[in-house]
């Protein structure tokens, strides 16, 4: 599977088959019941060692929390571009990114240089002013830029409620992740003190043409530990199966999609799969999505887990902090860091 390069072929990107994802009931484990956590960890392990994408049900995230943010997202994206650009994305990776601002040039799974058509507001954790990394002005610790409350009333409250809710869910699932990797159930807890969450309030416009080169987001794997995504209003997400085939995932009503990111994949020495996926532009209507990424704190050290290496399986990746990896990924993906620039809708080296 590694090294597959997809060459899109017009609207054939929409004509891939539909496949079911594993559906796991996380409700009993979220109560803290030890037996339920251990039982879920067995199913959990199987998913990440195979397809690497799942749906979870009985997750406890209120539908109203998702609906509220969805409504605020549309209100934000309906604003004039100059208003949205007043909270333009910062070097701390917070704020608004217009269409054609990013592409994962380091992805193994596409060879396109056309920039992604998605536009989004990136909302991320703000740390306390007395945090030593905030005081030192370290990268990614800067404050989130917000529009004045009277421009989009309720946006900040809805965004922070969503981020807090998904963050709490992710932390409750840490014992499941740990046991699924044959680690003590509290193994990841210290790395998730002052953990880092961000989400993309994304809008995908319909495809401008039929050549298949336009992608909402080109094929990639996420950066961090775990991603949660409620179903969008329009189809778009496609997943790369272990057989090298792209497919539309079928998502049960009320479920959340969950996938693992590259930092966890590297941490686990690729025992757990950070699955490639992409977003195909909708054909007719704007598509809105709310992908939320739950990660360890920036200073957590990703050293190959002891249960994921051995004499015949040495560590594949260098030991590094999450901030170091996040910085590498972002500076090689977004044009506002200066390494890439946009020329006629394509990314080139600056």
HELIX and SHEET records of a PDB file:
HELIX    1   1 UNK A   10  UNK A   14  5                                   5    
HELIX    2   2 UNK A   27  UNK A   30  1                                   4    
HELIX    3   3 UNK A   34  UNK A   48  1                                  15    
HELIX    4   4 UNK A   63  UNK A   77  1                                  15    
HELIX    5   5 UNK A   81  UNK A   85  1                                   5    
HELIX    6   6 UNK A  132  UNK A  135  1                                   4    
HELIX    7   7 UNK A  155  UNK A  172  1                                  18    
HELIX    8   8 UNK A  174  UNK A  180  1                                   7    
HELIX    9   9 UNK A  189  UNK A  192  5                                   4    
HELIX   10  10 UNK A  262  UNK A  267  1                                   6    
HELIX   11  11 UNK A  306  UNK A  308  5                                   3    
HELIX   12  12 UNK A  322  UNK A  331  1                                  10    
HELIX   13  13 UNK A  335  UNK A  337  5                                   3    
SHEET    1   A 5 UNK A  18  UNK A  20  0                                        
SHEET    2   A 5 UNK A 246  UNK A 250  1                                        
SHEET    3   A 5 UNK A 237  UNK A 240 -1                                        
SHEET    4   A 5 UNK A 277  UNK A 279 -1                                        
SHEET    5   A 5 UNK A 217  UNK A 220 -1                                        
SHEET    1   B 8 UNK A  22  UNK A  25  0                                        
SHEET    2   B 8 UNK A  53  UNK A  57  1                                        
SHEET    3   B 8 UNK A 256  UNK A 260 -1                                        
SHEET    4   B 8 UNK A 226  UNK A 230 -1                                        
SHEET    5   B 8 UNK A 287  UNK A 295 -1                                        
SHEET    6   B 8 UNK A 196  UNK A 204 -1                                        
SHEET    7   B 8 UNK A 119  UNK A 124 -1                                        
SHEET    8   B 8 UNK A  95  UNK A  97 -1                                        
SHEET    1   C 2 UNK A 301  UNK A 302  0                                        
SHEET    2   C 2 UNK A 320  UNK A 321 -1                                        
SHEET    1   D 2 UNK A 340  UNK A 343  0                                        
SHEET    2   D 2 UNK A 346  UNK A 349 -1                                        
END                                                                             
